[in-house]
Amino acid sequence: METAGKALIAECCDQHGFRLLALETDIDHVHCFVSASPRWAQATIVGLLKGYTSRGAPGTLPEARGASVTENSSGHRRTTWERQVRYRQR
């Protein structure tokens, strides 16, 4: 699932002309650094990536069906796309 998720994110970046600088995954979250033209709002980029992977995952990852709630190592339960986005501006 990790490899397929990374492939979906890379595919989305290629499709929209973003440069994927770094990508790390864990059991319940993803760290993704993307370089894009200033015309793209950060929230739009995040929305594109989240939408692309959420629509791509069920079709390509049968084991992801119904996996909308996960539990991390500290026991915190969260939904697959719980709102936890942080932006870093230069």
Secondary structure, DSSP 8 states (H G I E B T S, - for coil): -HHHHHHHHHHHHHHHT-EEEEEEE-SS-EEEEEE--TTS-HHHHHHHHHHHHHHHHHHH-GGGTT--EEE-TT--EEETT-S-------
